[in-house]
């Protein structure tokens, strides 16, 4: 997809499909002509839309991409003018139709894998998961990587995009290169992999995995001196550029080479159903969770077979589970195994406690950890995973009350932090001096974060990046657009909005529609009867819907009243703006539990 010289376009040329390329200099191709766009605000606007293809991009996000922090006095009007110029550019080059759509709250560019190289890249990467043969996977990966043409977006002047978005997309490329090298090595093509690894190491000089792969292949192909030279290079680079030492993989590899021992390939990138969890010393206490962590640990030590930690997105279930893993490590001499949810559903006993074939002695109790279990059906194969004495620690946004009731165990709903612990978490990130100098503003930030640990850490990290911003200004900055601000650029998993979208998708269309209608109404606690009136369903159906939303950690319940937390209400408003209002009762007809069919 390399750019070519451009012939003048004819204004009255018939409409033709446009092809956009962002995995290199931003180009626009129509018919046989390709236009490399000059650096401009219009180019930045087009890049911002194409980097989120076929998605609604908010006005504020586009303004930041085009002007950064130096936005004009009337940024909204300036953005409209910029959008008009972009449409005029399309028209001049024979691209007609509603390519750029104005939608509530922002804009969206119509795109597909046939028209945007980024979408084609992701489509090919997605297809590799279906490849049954390594050769097929390798071919698709190489086809995807061939779409890149460095330097990415060299003609786009937006500092925001190069800082916040380009690194995230470049990381997708890095992962694909890593997988290509893994496949070539596994197929015995060490010398072919060397070419890719030399290139990757020069492009990503601080990537320890590329360096380890390169040194390992060099050593196995009889080039011990070159392998040691590469390890010296990465060590010096990490020390001088980043002030850190190489990780354990590089150190162990260097010892292997110096001792002349047999080297095995670096562990490949890929998913496995059960991976041993390394034991670490117990970390410093998890803020606000000390007592709860000890309670959970005590139950596991006392032979409780299943412990489920449930709660809303961002409440810290995974962090709490990891803390508990460290607390109970000495009580599970058989080790700790991280189990993928897919293996919970399909397991047929392949994870039984290993037995020493020579002496017939069992290794001992094990703790199996499954993080973010999507639904109870994934636990059907659980008995096959457990040997006598084993325990299972689960986290899930759903309650998983059915499996816990059937199989025995303990279920705990993890709640947001209390205000004092929220302030302590902010102190741990921002520093006590800043928080204690303005505790009122810090408390407002914690409240805007709904006291969710993930939201608090994201907010604190972003405030640190805005090092000239005091807490008073940070409050206003966060209040203006909390969900957009509670997101780390280039890190989908560190985005509260992304987590909320996942939770709604898992709930299904019927529950999601009910949630949006409830959350966008007047923010007050409701009884099931009041919810039935709002949802236009009978009381029994309303109670079923509410129970389902509580089970998915989208709605809170106490004393026959139901309510929704502030950040989830804000997210529901954004969802409502994205889609047309629901015309009738939520989803398909929903029968109350126990009602006649």
Secondary structure as the mmCIF struct_conf table of DSSP 4:
data_model
#
loop_
_struct_conf.conf_type_id
_struct_conf.id
_struct_conf.beg_label_comp_id
_struct_conf.beg_label_asym_id
_struct_conf.beg_label_seq_id
_struct_conf.end_label_comp_id
_struct_conf.end_label_asym_id
_struct_conf.end_label_seq_id
HELX_LH_PP_P HELX_LH_PP_P1 UNK A 7 UNK A 10
TURN_TY1_P TURN_TY1_P1 UNK A 11 UNK A 12
HELX_LH_PP_P HELX_LH_PP_P2 UNK A 13 UNK A 15
STRN STRN1 UNK A 18 UNK A 21
BEND BEND1 UNK A 23 UNK A 25
STRN STRN2 UNK A 27 UNK A 30
TURN_TY1_P TURN_TY1_P2 UNK A 31 UNK A 32
STRN STRN3 UNK A 33 UNK A 36
HELX_LH_PP_P HELX_LH_PP_P3 UNK A 37 UNK A 38
BEND BEND2 UNK A 39 UNK A 40
HELX_RH_AL_P HELX_RH_AL_P1 UNK A 41 UNK A 50
TURN_TY1_P TURN_TY1_P3 UNK A 51 UNK A 54
BEND BEND3 UNK A 55 UNK A 55
STRN STRN4 UNK A 57 UNK A 58
HELX_RH_AL_P HELX_RH_AL_P2 UNK A 59 UNK A 67
TURN_TY1_P TURN_TY1_P4 UNK A 68 UNK A 69
TURN_TY1_P TURN_TY1_P5 UNK A 73 UNK A 74
HELX_RH_AL_P HELX_RH_AL_P3 UNK A 75 UNK A 92
TURN_TY1_P TURN_TY1_P6 UNK A 93 UNK A 94
BEND BEND4 UNK A 97 UNK A 98
STRN STRN5 UNK A 100 UNK A 103
TURN_TY1_P TURN_TY1_P7 UNK A 104 UNK A 105
STRN STRN6 UNK A 106 UNK A 109
TURN_TY1_P TURN_TY1_P8 UNK A 113 UNK A 115
STRN STRN7 UNK A 116 UNK A 116
HELX_RH_AL_P HELX_RH_AL_P4 UNK A 117 UNK A 128
TURN_TY1_P TURN_TY1_P9 UNK A 129 UNK A 130
BEND BEND5 UNK A 132 UNK A 133
HELX_RH_AL_P HELX_RH_AL_P5 UNK A 134 UNK A 145
TURN_TY1_P TURN_TY1_P10 UNK A 146 UNK A 147
BEND BEND6 UNK A 150 UNK A 151
TURN_TY1_P TURN_TY1_P11 UNK A 152 UNK A 155
HELX_RH_AL_P HELX_RH_AL_P6 UNK A 159 UNK A 164
TURN_TY1_P TURN_TY1_P12 UNK A 165 UNK A 165
HELX_RH_AL_P HELX_RH_AL_P7 UNK A 166 UNK A 186
TURN_TY1_P TURN_TY1_P13 UNK A 187 UNK A 188
HELX_RH_AL_P HELX_RH_AL_P8 UNK A 190 UNK A 203
BEND BEND7 UNK A 204 UNK A 204
TURN_TY1_P TURN_TY1_P14 UNK A 205 UNK A 206
HELX_RH_AL_P HELX_RH_AL_P9 UNK A 208 UNK A 220
TURN_TY1_P TURN_TY1_P15 UNK A 221 UNK A 222
HELX_RH_AL_P HELX_RH_AL_P10 UNK A 224 UNK A 237
HELX_RH_PI_P HELX_RH_PI_P1 UNK A 238 UNK A 242
HELX_RH_AL_P HELX_RH_AL_P11 UNK A 248 UNK A 259
TURN_TY1_P TURN_TY1_P16 UNK A 260 UNK A 260
HELX_LH_PP_P HELX_LH_PP_P4 UNK A 261 UNK A 263
HELX_LH_PP_P HELX_LH_PP_P5 UNK A 265 UNK A 268
BEND BEND8 UNK A 269 UNK A 269
BEND BEND9 UNK A 273 UNK A 273
STRN STRN8 UNK A 274 UNK A 276
HELX_LH_PP_P HELX_LH_PP_P6 UNK A 277 UNK A 279
HELX_LH_PP_P HELX_LH_PP_P7 UNK A 281 UNK A 283
BEND BEND10 UNK A 284 UNK A 284
HELX_LH_PP_P HELX_LH_PP_P8 UNK A 285 UNK A 286
TURN_TY1_P TURN_TY1_P17 UNK A 287 UNK A 288
HELX_RH_AL_P HELX_RH_AL_P12 UNK A 290 UNK A 301
TURN_TY1_P TURN_TY1_P18 UNK A 302 UNK A 303
BEND BEND11 UNK A 305 UNK A 305
STRN STRN9 UNK A 306 UNK A 310
BEND BEND12 UNK A 312 UNK A 312
TURN_TY1_P TURN_TY1_P19 UNK A 313 UNK A 314
BEND BEND13 UNK A 315 UNK A 315
HELX_RH_AL_P HELX_RH_AL_P13 UNK A 317 UNK A 328
HELX_RH_3T_P HELX_RH_3T_P1 UNK A 329 UNK A 331
TURN_TY1_P TURN_TY1_P20 UNK A 333 UNK A 334
STRN STRN10 UNK A 336 UNK A 339
HELX_RH_AL_P HELX_RH_AL_P14 UNK A 341 UNK A 346
BEND BEND14 UNK A 348 UNK A 349
TURN_TY1_P TURN_TY1_P21 UNK A 350 UNK A 351
HELX_LH_PP_P HELX_LH_PP_P9 UNK A 352 UNK A 354
STRN STRN11 UNK A 355 UNK A 355
TURN_TY1_P TURN_TY1_P22 UNK A 357 UNK A 359
STRN STRN12 UNK A 362 UNK A 362
STRN STRN13 UNK A 367 UNK A 370
BEND BEND15 UNK A 372 UNK A 372
HELX_RH_3T_P HELX_RH_3T_P2 UNK A 376 UNK A 379
TURN_TY1_P TURN_TY1_P23 UNK A 380 UNK A 381
HELX_RH_AL_P HELX_RH_AL_P15 UNK A 382 UNK A 385
HELX_LH_PP_P HELX_LH_PP_P10 UNK A 386 UNK A 387
TURN_TY1_P TURN_TY1_P24 UNK A 388 UNK A 389
STRN STRN14 UNK A 391 UNK A 396
BEND BEND16 UNK A 397 UNK A 398
HELX_RH_AL_P HELX_RH_AL_P16 UNK A 401 UNK A 407
STRN STRN15 UNK A 410 UNK A 413
HELX_LH_PP_P HELX_LH_PP_P11 UNK A 414 UNK A 418
HELX_RH_AL_P HELX_RH_AL_P17 UNK A 419 UNK A 430
HELX_RH_AL_P HELX_RH_AL_P18 UNK A 432 UNK A 437
TURN_TY1_P TURN_TY1_P25 UNK A 438 UNK A 438
HELX_RH_AL_P HELX_RH_AL_P19 UNK A 439 UNK A 448
TURN_TY1_P TURN_TY1_P26 UNK A 449 UNK A 451
HELX_RH_AL_P HELX_RH_AL_P20 UNK A 453 UNK A 465
BEND BEND17 UNK A 466 UNK A 466
TURN_TY1_P TURN_TY1_P27 UNK A 467 UNK A 468
HELX_RH_AL_P HELX_RH_AL_P21 UNK A 471 UNK A 480
BEND BEND18 UNK A 481 UNK A 481
HELX_RH_AL_P HELX_RH_AL_P22 UNK A 482 UNK A 485
BEND BEND19 UNK A 486 UNK A 486
STRN STRN16 UNK A 487 UNK A 487
TURN_TY1_P TURN_TY1_P28 UNK A 489 UNK A 490
HELX_RH_3T_P HELX_RH_3T_P3 UNK A 492 UNK A 494
STRN STRN17 UNK A 495 UNK A 495
HELX_RH_AL_P HELX_RH_AL_P23 UNK A 496 UNK A 507
HELX_RH_AL_P HELX_RH_AL_P24 UNK A 509 UNK A 519
TURN_TY1_P TURN_TY1_P29 UNK A 520 UNK A 520
BEND BEND20 UNK A 521 UNK A 521
BEND BEND21 UNK A 523 UNK A 524
STRN STRN18 UNK A 526 UNK A 526
HELX_RH_AL_P HELX_RH_AL_P25 UNK A 528 UNK A 535
TURN_TY1_P TURN_TY1_P30 UNK A 536 UNK A 536
BEND BEND22 UNK A 537 UNK A 537
HELX_RH_AL_P HELX_RH_AL_P26 UNK A 539 UNK A 551
TURN_TY1_P TURN_TY1_P31 UNK A 552 UNK A 553
BEND BEND23 UNK A 554 UNK A 555
STRN STRN19 UNK A 556 UNK A 558
TURN_TY1_P TURN_TY1_P32 UNK A 559 UNK A 560
STRN STRN20 UNK A 561 UNK A 563
HELX_RH_AL_P HELX_RH_AL_P27 UNK A 566 UNK A 578
BEND BEND24 UNK A 579 UNK A 579
HELX_LH_PP_P HELX_LH_PP_P12 UNK A 580 UNK A 582
BEND BEND25 UNK A 584 UNK A 588
HELX_LH_PP_P HELX_LH_PP_P13 UNK A 591 UNK A 592
TURN_TY1_P TURN_TY1_P33 UNK A 593 UNK A 594
#
